[in-house]
Amino acid sequence: KIAGQKGWHGVAIASRYPIEDVAPLNVCREGHARCVSGKIAGVEVQNFYIPAGGDIPDRQANPKFDHKLDFYEQLTADMARRDPKAPLAIVGDLNVAPGEFDVWSHKQMSKIVSHTPAELEAFANLMASASFTDLLREAIPDPQKLFSWWSYRAADFRKSNRGLRLDHILITPGLREAAFRTGAACARVHDDVREWARPSDHAPVSADFGL
């Protein structure tokens, strides 16, 4: 299932099982192809590419940053109206590194878009809205550094390791039992993919569920 627009790939869901339609979320005020949704084996999946937000972390001076925070606010309001017992996963490039150990330098990144206080607050509000669990951090707890994005500017991304964790798998309490079926969360960042020829600057993330 694909959501795209002219000149942009947008977002997609691939499944070996049938994908049932669910009501689309109108949380992008610009009408971009930034969300695709579906229900697979009884689980609602909302896959997002949230705006990066430009370079200036100021809502008045930078419309892109305002759009990013507005996107989070609209999404959070929608999630707050949901039943957290219903199995739901929010996945994708959420473009916020929410924790101290999700960035290469908390001090240096605190004024850089993706890790500013306003964005961390927006992410925390989303997490609280439906009691979401961050599966990657459940599997790989702090204080271990964990990244899913590395800039193309570094000749050797592993050597510099100036990464950010921008890609997420968040689940409601209704999906927690399936995620912890073995007693622990099974989630990971496939950072080896970042070594491929002409790779994305993002590495895939994945999690296992017993449905």
MARBA-3410 file (N, C-alpha, C, O; in Angstrom, 1 decimal):
211
0.9,-1.2,0.0,0.0,0.0,0.0,0.9,1.2,0.0,1.8,1.3,0.8 ~ 0.6,2.2,-0.9,1.5,3.3,-1.1,0.7,4.6,-1.0,-0.4,4.7,-1.5 ~ 1.4,5.6,-0.4,0.9,7.0,-0.4,2.0,7.8,-1.0,3.1,7.9,-0.4 ~ 1.8,8.4,-2.2,2.9,9.2,-2.8,2.3,10.4,-3.5,1.1,10.6,-3.5 ~ 3.2,11.2,-4.0,2.8,12.4,-4.7,3.8,12.7,-5.7,4.9,12.2,-5.7
3.5,13.6,-6.7,4.4,13.9,-7.8,5.8,14.4,-7.2,5.8,15.3,-6.5 ~ 6.8,13.7,-7.7,8.2,14.1,-7.3,8.7,13.5,-6.0,9.8,13.7,-5.6 ~ 7.8,12.8,-5.2,8.2,12.3,-3.9,7.6,10.9,-3.8,6.5,10.6,-4.2 ~ 8.4,10.1,-3.1,8.0,8.7,-2.9,6.9,8.5,-1.9,6.1,7.6,-2.0 ~ 6.9,9.4,-0.9,6.0,9.2,0.2,6.3,8.1,1.1,7.4,7.9,1.5
5.3,7.3,1.5,5.4,6.2,2.4,4.7,5.0,1.9,3.8,5.1,1.1 ~ 5.0,3.8,2.4,4.4,2.5,1.9,4.4,1.5,3.0,5.2,1.5,4.0 ~ 3.5,0.5,2.9,3.4,-0.6,3.7,3.4,-1.9,2.8,2.6,-1.9,1.9 ~ 4.3,-2.8,3.1,4.3,-4.1,2.4,4.0,-5.2,3.4,4.5,-5.2,4.5 ~ 3.2,-6.1,2.9,2.7,-7.2,3.8,2.4,-8.5,3.0,1.9,-8.4,1.9
2.8,-9.6,3.6,2.4,-10.9,3.0,0.9,-11.2,3.3,0.4,-12.1,2.7 ~ 0.4,-10.5,4.2,-1.0,-10.7,4.6,-1.9,-9.6,4.0,-1.4,-8.5,3.7 ~ -3.2,-9.8,3.9,-4.0,-8.7,3.4,-4.0,-7.5,4.3,-3.9,-7.5,5.5 ~ -4.0,-6.3,3.6,-4.0,-5.0,4.3,-5.4,-4.4,4.2,-5.9,-4.1,3.1 ~ -6.1,-4.3,5.3,-7.4,-3.8,5.3,-7.3,-2.2,5.5,-6.4,-1.7,6.1
-8.2,-1.5,4.8,-8.2,-0.1,4.9,-8.7,0.4,6.3,-9.6,-0.2,6.9 ~ -8.1,1.4,6.8,-8.5,2.1,8.0,-8.7,3.6,7.6,-8.1,4.1,6.6 ~ -9.4,4.3,8.4,-9.6,5.7,8.2,-8.2,6.5,8.1,-7.5,6.3,9.1 ~ -8.0,7.2,7.1,-6.7,8.0,7.0,-6.7,9.1,8.1,-7.7,9.6,8.5 ~ -5.4,9.4,8.5,-5.2,10.4,9.5,-4.9,11.7,8.8,-3.9,11.8,8.0
-5.7,12.7,8.9,-5.5,14.0,8.3,-4.7,14.9,9.3,-5.2,15.9,9.8 ~ -3.4,14.6,9.5,-2.6,15.3,10.5,-1.6,16.2,9.8,-0.9,16.9,10.5 ~ -1.5,16.1,8.5,-0.5,16.9,7.8,-1.3,18.1,7.1,-2.0,17.9,6.2 ~ -1.1,19.3,7.7,-1.8,20.4,7.2,-1.5,20.8,5.8,-2.3,21.5,5.1 ~ -0.3,20.4,5.3,0.1,20.7,3.9,-0.4,19.7,2.9,-0.2,19.9,1.7
-1.0,18.6,3.3,-1.5,17.6,2.4,-0.5,16.8,1.8,-0.7,16.2,0.7 ~ 0.7,16.7,2.4,1.8,15.9,1.8,1.5,14.4,2.0,0.7,14.0,2.8 ~ 2.1,13.6,1.2,2.0,12.1,1.3,2.9,11.6,2.4,4.0,11.0,2.1 ~ 2.6,11.9,3.6,3.4,11.6,4.8,2.9,10.5,5.7,3.4,10.2,6.7 ~ 1.7,9.9,5.3,1.1,8.9,6.1,0.5,7.8,5.3,-0.2,8.1,4.3
0.7,6.6,5.6,-0.1,5.5,5.0,-0.5,4.6,6.2,0.3,4.3,7.1 ~ -1.7,4.0,6.1,-2.2,3.3,7.2,-2.9,2.0,6.7,-3.3,1.9,5.5 ~ -3.1,1.1,7.6,-3.8,-0.2,7.2,-3.9,-1.0,8.5,-3.2,-0.8,9.5 ~ -4.7,-2.1,8.3,-4.8,-3.1,9.4,-4.4,-4.4,8.9,-4.9,-4.9,7.9 ~ -3.4,-5.0,9.6,-2.8,-6.3,9.2,-3.0,-7.3,10.4,-2.4,-7.0,11.4
-3.6,-8.4,10.1,-3.8,-9.4,11.2,-4.4,-8.8,12.5,-4.0,-9.2,13.6 ~ -5.3,-7.8,12.3,-5.9,-7.2,13.5,-5.2,-6.1,14.1,-5.6,-5.5,15.1 ~ -4.0,-5.7,13.5,-3.2,-4.7,14.1,-3.2,-3.5,13.2,-2.9,-3.6,12.0 ~ -3.6,-2.3,13.7,-3.5,-1.1,12.9,-2.1,-0.6,12.9,-1.4,-0.5,13.9 ~ -1.7,-0.2,11.7,-0.3,0.3,11.4,-0.5,1.7,10.8,-1.1,1.9,9.8
0.2,2.6,11.5,0.2,4.0,11.0,1.7,4.3,10.7,2.5,4.4,11.6 ~ 2.0,4.4,9.4,3.4,4.6,9.0,3.6,6.1,8.6,2.9,6.6,7.7 ~ 4.6,6.8,9.2,4.8,8.2,9.0,6.1,8.6,8.5,7.1,7.9,8.8 ~ 6.2,9.6,7.7,7.4,10.4,7.5,7.1,11.8,7.9,6.6,12.6,7.2 ~ 7.4,12.1,9.2,7.1,13.4,9.8,8.1,14.4,9.3,9.3,14.1,9.1
7.7,15.6,9.0,8.6,16.7,8.4,9.9,16.8,9.3,9.9,16.7,10.5 ~ 11.0,17.0,8.5,12.3,17.2,9.2,12.3,18.5,10.0,12.9,18.6,11.1 ~ 11.7,19.6,9.5,11.6,20.8,10.2,12.6,21.9,9.9,12.6,22.9,10.5 ~ 13.4,21.7,8.8,14.3,22.8,8.4,15.4,22.9,9.4,15.7,22.0,10.1 ~ 16.1,24.1,9.3,17.3,24.3,10.1,17.2,25.2,11.3,18.0,25.1,12.2
16.1,26.0,11.4,16.0,26.9,12.5,14.9,26.5,13.4,13.7,26.4,13.0 ~ 15.2,26.2,14.7,14.2,25.7,15.6,13.3,26.8,16.2,13.3,27.0,17.4 ~ 12.6,27.5,15.4,11.8,28.6,15.8,10.5,28.6,15.0,10.5,28.7,13.7 ~ 9.3,28.5,15.6,8.1,28.3,14.9,7.7,29.6,14.1,7.1,29.5,13.1 ~ 8.1,30.8,14.7,7.7,32.0,14.0,8.6,32.3,12.8,8.2,32.7,11.8
9.9,32.0,13.0,10.9,32.3,11.9,11.0,31.2,10.9,11.5,31.5,9.8 ~ 10.5,30.0,11.2,10.7,28.9,10.2,9.4,28.1,10.1,9.0,27.3,11.0 ~ 8.6,28.3,9.0,7.4,27.6,8.7,7.5,26.1,8.7,6.6,25.4,9.1 ~ 8.7,25.6,8.3,8.9,24.1,8.3,8.9,23.5,9.7,8.4,22.5,10.0 ~ 9.5,24.3,10.6,9.6,23.8,12.0,8.2,23.9,12.6,7.8,23.0,13.4
7.4,25.0,12.3,6.1,25.1,12.8,5.2,23.9,12.3,4.4,23.4,13.0 ~ 5.4,23.6,11.0,4.7,22.5,10.4,5.0,21.2,11.2,4.1,20.4,11.4 ~ 6.3,20.9,11.5,6.6,19.7,12.2,5.9,19.6,13.5,5.4,18.6,13.9 ~ 6.0,20.7,14.3,5.3,20.7,15.6,3.8,20.6,15.5,3.2,19.9,16.3 ~ 3.3,21.2,14.5,1.8,21.1,14.3,1.4,19.7,13.9,0.4,19.2,14.4
2.3,19.0,13.1,2.0,17.6,12.8,2.0,16.8,14.0,1.1,16.0,14.2 ~ 3.0,17.0,14.9,3.0,16.2,16.2,1.7,16.5,17.0,1.2,15.6,17.6 ~ 1.4,17.8,17.1,0.2,18.2,17.9,-1.1,17.5,17.3,-1.9,17.1,18.1 ~ -1.3,17.5,16.0,-2.4,16.9,15.4,-2.5,15.4,15.7,-3.5,14.8,16.0 ~ -1.3,14.8,15.5,-1.2,13.3,15.7,-1.5,13.0,17.2,-2.2,12.0,17.5
-0.9,13.8,18.1,-1.1,13.5,19.5,-2.6,13.6,19.9,-3.1,12.8,20.7 ~ -3.2,14.6,19.4,-4.6,14.8,19.7,-5.5,13.7,19.2,-6.4,13.2,19.8 ~ -5.1,13.1,18.0,-5.8,12.0,17.5,-5.6,10.8,18.3,-6.5,10.0,18.6 ~ -4.3,10.5,18.7,-4.0,9.4,19.5,-4.7,9.4,20.9,-5.0,8.4,21.5 ~ -4.8,10.6,21.5,-5.5,10.8,22.8,-6.9,10.4,22.8,-7.5,10.1,23.8
-7.5,10.4,21.6,-8.9,10.0,21.5,-9.1,8.4,21.3,-10.2,7.9,21.3 ~ -8.0,7.7,21.1,-8.0,6.3,20.9,-8.1,5.5,22.1,-7.9,6.0,23.2 ~ -8.6,4.2,22.0,-8.6,3.3,23.1,-7.2,2.6,23.1,-6.9,1.9,22.1 ~ -6.4,2.8,24.1,-5.0,2.3,24.1,-5.0,0.7,24.2,-4.0,0.1,23.9 ~ -6.2,0.1,24.5,-6.2,-1.3,24.5,-6.3,-1.9,23.1,-6.1,-3.1,22.9
-6.6,-1.1,22.1,-6.6,-1.5,20.7,-5.2,-1.6,20.2,-4.4,-0.7,20.4 ~ -4.9,-2.7,19.5,-3.5,-2.9,19.0,-3.2,-2.0,17.9,-3.8,-2.0,16.8 ~ -2.2,-1.1,18.1,-1.8,-0.1,17.2,-0.3,0.1,17.2,0.3,0.2,18.3 ~ 0.3,0.3,16.1,1.7,0.6,16.0,1.9,1.9,15.2,1.4,2.0,14.1 ~ 2.7,2.8,15.7,3.1,4.0,14.9,4.6,3.7,14.6,5.4,3.5,15.5
4.9,3.7,13.3,6.2,3.4,12.8,6.7,4.5,11.8,5.9,5.2,11.3 ~ 8.0,4.4,11.5,8.5,5.3,10.5,9.5,6.3,10.9,10.1,6.2,12.0 ~ 9.8,7.2,10.0,10.8,8.3,10.2,10.0,9.4,11.0,9.4,10.2,10.3 ~ 10.2,9.4,12.3,9.4,10.4,13.1,10.3,11.7,13.3,9.8,12.6,13.8 ~ 11.5,11.6,12.8,12.4,12.8,12.7,12.6,13.5,14.1,12.9,14.7,14.1
12.6,12.8,15.2,13.0,13.3,16.5,13.8,12.2,17.1,13.4,11.0,17.2 ~ 15.0,12.6,17.7,15.8,11.7,18.5,15.4,12.0,19.9,15.9,13.0,20.5 ~ 14.6,11.2,20.6,14.0,11.7,21.8,14.8,11.6,23.1,14.4,12.2,24.1 ~ 15.9,10.8,23.1,16.6,10.6,24.4,18.0,11.1,24.3,18.6,11.3,23.2 ~ 18.6,11.2,25.5,20.0,11.6,25.6,21.0,10.7,24.9,22.0,11.1,24.3
20.6,9.4,24.8,21.5,8.4,24.2,21.1,8.1,22.8,21.5,7.1,22.2 ~ 20.1,8.9,22.3,19.7,8.7,20.9,20.4,9.7,20.0,20.0,9.8,18.8 ~ 21.3,10.4,20.5,22.1,11.4,19.7,23.6,11.2,20.1,23.9,10.7,21.2 ~ 24.4,11.6,19.1,25.9,11.4,19.4,26.4,12.3,20.5,27.3,12.0,21.2 ~ 25.7,13.5,20.6,26.1,14.4,21.7,24.9,15.2,22.1,24.4,16.1,21.4
24.4,14.9,23.3,23.2,15.6,23.8,23.4,17.1,23.9,22.5,17.8,23.6 ~ 24.5,17.4,24.4,24.8,18.9,24.6,24.9,19.6,23.3,24.3,20.7,23.2 ~ 25.6,19.1,22.3,25.8,19.8,21.1,24.5,19.7,20.2,24.3,20.6,19.4 ~ 23.7,18.7,20.4,22.5,18.6,19.6,21.3,19.3,20.1,20.2,19.4,19.5 ~ 21.3,19.8,21.4,20.2,20.3,22.0,19.6,21.6,21.4,18.5,22.0,21.6
20.4,22.2,20.5,20.0,23.4,19.8,19.8,23.1,18.3,19.6,24.0,17.5 ~ 19.9,21.9,17.9,19.8,21.4,16.5,18.5,20.7,16.3,18.1,19.9,17.1 ~ 17.8,21.1,15.2,16.5,20.5,14.9,16.7,19.0,14.8,17.6,18.4,14.2 ~ 15.8,18.3,15.5,15.6,16.9,15.7,15.8,16.5,17.2,15.5,15.4,17.6 ~ 16.5,17.4,18.0,16.7,17.1,19.4,16.5,18.3,20.3,17.1,18.4,21.4
15.8,19.3,19.8,15.5,20.5,20.6,14.5,20.3,21.7,13.7,19.3,21.6 ~ 14.5,21.1,22.7,13.5,20.9,23.8,12.0,20.9,23.3,11.2,20.1,23.8 ~ 11.7,21.7,22.3,10.3,21.7,21.8,10.0,20.4,21.2,8.8,19.9,21.3 ~ 10.9,19.8,20.4,10.6,18.5,19.8,10.6,17.4,20.8,9.8,16.5,20.6 ~ 11.5,17.4,21.8,11.4,16.4,22.8,10.1,16.4,23.6,9.6,15.4,23.9
9.6,17.6,23.8,8.3,17.7,24.5,7.2,17.2,23.6,6.3,16.5,24.1 ~ 7.3,17.5,22.3,6.2,17.0,21.4,6.2,15.5,21.3,5.2,14.9,21.3 ~ 7.4,14.9,21.3,7.5,13.5,21.2,7.0,12.8,22.5,6.3,11.8,22.5 ~ 7.4,13.4,23.7,6.9,12.9,25.0,5.4,13.0,25.1,4.8,12.1,25.6 ~ 4.8,14.1,24.6,3.3,14.2,24.6,2.7,13.1,23.7,1.7,12.6,24.1
3.3,12.8,22.6,2.8,11.7,21.8,2.9,10.4,22.5,1.9,9.6,22.5 ~ 4.0,10.1,23.1,4.2,8.9,23.9,3.1,8.7,25.0,2.6,7.6,25.2 ~ 2.8,9.8,25.6,1.9,9.8,26.7,0.4,9.7,26.3,-0.4,9.2,27.0 ~ 0.1,10.1,25.1,-1.2,10.2,24.6,-2.0,8.9,24.6,-3.2,8.9,24.9 ~ -1.3,7.8,24.3,-1.9,6.5,24.3,-1.0,5.5,25.0,-1.1,4.3,24.7
-0.2,6.0,25.9,0.6,5.1,26.7,1.5,4.2,25.8,1.6,3.0,26.0 ~ 2.2,4.9,24.8,3.0,4.1,23.9,4.2,3.6,24.5,4.8,4.1,25.5 ~ 4.7,2.4,24.0,6.0,1.8,24.4,6.9,2.0,23.2,6.6,1.7,22.1 ~ 8.1,2.4,23.5,9.2,2.5,22.5,10.0,1.2,22.5,10.8,0.9,23.3 ~ 9.6,0.4,21.5,10.1,-1.0,21.4,11.7,-1.1,21.3,12.3,-1.9,21.8
12.2,-0.2,20.5,13.7,-0.2,20.3,14.4,0.0,21.6,15.4,-0.6,21.9 ~ 13.9,1.0,22.4,14.6,1.2,23.7,14.2,0.1,24.8,15.0,-0.1,25.7 ~ 13.1,-0.6,24.6,12.8,-1.7,25.4,13.8,-2.8,25.2,14.3,-3.5,26.1 ~ 14.2,-3.0,23.9,15.1,-4.0,23.5,16.6,-3.7,23.8,17.4,-4.5,24.2 ~ 16.9,-2.4,23.6,18.3,-1.9,23.8,18.2,-0.7,24.7,18.1,0.4,24.2
18.2,-0.9,26.0,18.0,0.2,27.0,19.1,1.2,27.0,20.2,0.9,26.7 ~ 18.7,2.4,27.5,19.8,3.4,27.9,20.7,2.7,29.0,20.2,1.8,29.7 ~ 22.0,3.1,29.1,22.6,4.2,28.4,23.3,3.8,27.1,24.2,4.6,26.6 ~ 23.0,2.7,26.5,23.6,2.3,25.2,23.2,3.3,24.1,22.0,3.6,23.9 ~ 24.2,3.8,23.4,23.9,4.7,22.3,23.2,3.9,21.2,23.5,2.7,20.9
22.2,4.5,20.6,21.4,3.8,19.5,21.0,4.8,18.5,20.3,5.7,18.8 ~ 21.5,4.5,17.2,21.2,5.4,16.1,20.6,4.7,15.0,20.8,3.5,14.8 ~ 19.8,5.4,14.1,19.3,4.8,12.9,19.6,5.7,11.7,19.2,5.4,10.6 ~ 20.2,6.8,11.9,20.6,7.8,10.8,22.0,8.3,11.0,22.4,8.6,12.1 ~ 22.7,8.4,9.9,24.0,8.9,9.9,24.2,9.8,8.6,23.7,9.4,7.5
24.7,11.0,8.8,24.9,11.9,7.6,25.7,11.3,6.5,26.7,10.5,6.8 ~ 25.4,11.7,5.3,26.3,11.3,4.2,27.6,12.0,4.2,28.6,11.6,3.5 ~ 27.7,13.1,5.0,29.0,13.9,5.0,30.2,13.2,5.6,31.3,13.5,5.2 ~ 29.9,12.2,6.4,31.0,11.4,7.0,31.5,10.4,6.0,30.7,9.6,5.5 ~ 32.8,10.3,5.8,33.4,9.3,4.8,33.2,7.9,5.4,33.0,7.0,4.6
33.3,7.8,6.7,33.1,6.5,7.4,32.2,6.7,8.5,32.5,7.2,9.6 ~ 30.9,6.3,8.3,29.9,6.7,9.3,30.1,5.9,10.6,29.8,6.4,11.7 ~ 30.7,4.8,10.6,31.0,4.0,11.8,32.1,4.7,12.6,32.1,4.8,13.8 ~ 33.1,5.2,11.9,34.3,5.8,12.6,33.8,7.1,13.3,34.2,7.3,14.4 ~ 33.1,7.9,12.5,32.7,9.2,13.1,31.5,9.0,14.1,31.5,9.6,15.2
30.6,8.0,13.7,29.5,7.6,14.6,28.7,8.8,15.1,28.2,8.8,16.3 ~ 28.5,9.8,14.3,27.7,11.0,14.7,26.3,10.7,14.2,25.8,11.4,13.3 ~ 25.6,9.8,14.9,24.3,9.4,14.5,23.1,10.0,15.3,23.3,10.6,16.3 ~ 21.9,9.7,14.8,20.7,10.0,15.5,19.7,8.9,15.4,19.7,8.2,14.4 ~ 18.9,8.7,16.4,17.8,7.7,16.3,16.5,8.4,15.9,15.8,9.0,16.8
16.2,8.4,14.7,15.0,9.1,14.1,13.9,8.2,13.7,12.8,8.6,13.5 ~ 14.2,6.9,13.7,13.2,5.9,13.2,12.7,5.1,14.3,13.5,4.6,15.1 ~ 11.4,4.9,14.4,10.8,4.4,15.6,9.7,3.3,15.4,9.1,3.3,14.3 ~ 9.5,2.5,16.4,8.4,1.6,16.4,7.7,1.8,17.8,8.3,1.3,18.8 ~ 6.6,2.4,17.8,5.9,2.7,19.0,4.6,1.9,19.1,3.9,1.8,18.1
4.3,1.3,20.2,3.1,0.4,20.3,2.2,0.8,21.5,2.7,1.3,22.5 ~ 0.9,0.6,21.3,0.0,0.8,22.4,0.0,-0.4,23.3,0.5,-1.5,23.0 ~ -0.6,-0.3,24.5,-0.7,-1.4,25.5,-1.4,-2.6,24.8,-1.1,-3.7,25.2 ~ -2.3,-2.4,23.9,-3.0,-3.5,23.3,-2.1,-4.3,22.4,-2.5,-5.4,22.0 ~ -0.9,-3.9,22.1,0.0,-4.7,21.3,1.2,-5.2,22.1,2.1,-5.9,21.6
1.3,-4.8,23.4,2.4,-5.1,24.2,2.6,-6.6,24.4,3.7,-7.1,24.3 ~ 1.5,-7.4,24.6,1.7,-8.8,24.9,2.3,-9.5,23.7,3.1,-10.4,23.8 ~ 1.9,-9.1,22.5,2.4,-9.7,21.2,3.9,-9.3,21.1,4.7,-10.1,20.6 ~ 4.3,-8.1,21.5,5.7,-7.7,21.4,6.6,-8.4,22.4,7.8,-8.5,22.1 ~ 6.0,-8.7,23.5,6.8,-9.3,24.6,6.5,-10.8,24.8,6.6,-11.3,25.9
6.1,-11.5,23.7,5.7,-12.9,23.8,6.8,-13.8,24.3,6.5,-14.8,24.9 ~ 8.1,-13.5,24.2,9.2,-14.3,24.7,9.7,-13.8,26.0,10.7,-14.3,26.5 ~ 9.0,-12.8,26.5,9.5,-12.2,27.8,10.2,-10.9,27.7,10.5,-10.2,28.6 ~ 10.7,-10.6,26.5,11.4,-9.4,26.2,11.1,-8.9,24.8,10.7,-9.7,23.9 ~ 11.3,-7.6,24.6,11.1,-7.0,23.2,12.2,-7.5,22.3,13.3,-7.6,22.7
11.8,-7.8,21.1,12.8,-8.2,20.0,12.7,-7.1,18.9,11.9,-7.2,18.0 ~ 13.6,-6.2,19.0,13.6,-5.1,18.1,15.1,-4.7,17.8,15.9,-4.9,18.7 ~ 15.3,-4.1,16.6,16.7,-3.9,16.3,16.8,-2.8,15.2,15.9,-2.5,14.5 ~ 18.0,-2.2,15.1,18.4,-1.3,14.0,19.3,-2.1,13.1,20.3,-2.7,13.5 ~ 19.0,-2.2,11.8,19.8,-3.0,10.8,20.9,-2.0,10.3,20.8,-1.6,9.1
21.9,-1.7,11.1,22.8,-0.7,10.7,23.8,-1.2,9.6,24.4,-0.4,8.9 ~ 23.8,-2.5,9.4,24.7,-3.0,8.3,24.2,-2.6,6.9,24.9,-2.5,6.0 ~ 22.9,-2.3,6.8,22.3,-1.8,5.6,22.9,-0.4,5.2,23.0,-0.1,4.0 ~ 23.3,0.3,6.2,23.9,1.6,5.9,25.3,1.5,5.2,25.8,2.4,4.6 ~ 25.9,0.3,5.2,27.1,0.0,4.6,27.0,-0.4,3.1,28.0,-0.5,2.4
25.8,-0.6,2.7,25.5,-1.0,1.3,26.0,0.1,0.3,26.2,1.2,0.7 ~ 26.1,-0.3,-0.9,26.4,0.7,-2.0,25.3,1.6,-2.2,24.1,1.2,-2.3 ~ 25.5,2.9,-2.2,24.5,4.0,-2.4,23.3,3.8,-1.5,22.2,3.7,-1.9 ~ 23.6,3.7,-0.2,22.5,3.4,0.8,21.7,4.7,1.1,22.1,5.8,0.8 ~ 20.6,4.5,1.8,19.9,5.6,2.4,20.7,6.1,3.6,21.6,5.3,4.1
20.5,7.3,4.0,21.2,7.7,5.3,20.5,7.2,6.5,21.0,7.3,7.6 ~ 19.3,6.6,6.3,18.6,5.9,7.4,18.8,4.4,7.3,18.9,3.8,6.2 ~ 18.9,3.7,8.4,19.0,2.3,8.4,17.6,1.8,8.8,16.9,2.4,9.6 ~ 17.2,0.6,8.3,15.9,0.1,8.7,15.8,-0.3,10.2,16.9,-0.7,10.8 ~ 14.6,-0.3,10.8,14.4,-0.8,12.1,13.3,-1.8,12.0,12.5,-1.7,11.1
13.3,-2.8,12.9,12.3,-3.9,12.8,12.0,-4.4,14.2,12.8,-4.2,15.2 ~ 10.9,-5.0,14.4,10.5,-5.7,15.6,9.7,-6.9,15.3,9.0,-7.0,14.3 ~ 9.7,-7.9,16.2,9.0,-9.1,16.0,7.8,-9.2,17.0,7.9,-8.7,18.1 ~ 6.7,-9.7,16.4,5.4,-9.8,17.2,4.9,-11.2,17.1,5.0,-11.8,16.0 ~ 4.3,-11.7,18.1,3.6,-13.0,18.1,2.1,-12.7,18.1,1.5,-12.5,19.1
1.5,-12.8,16.9,0.1,-12.5,16.8,-0.8,-13.8,16.7,-2.0,-13.7,16.6
END
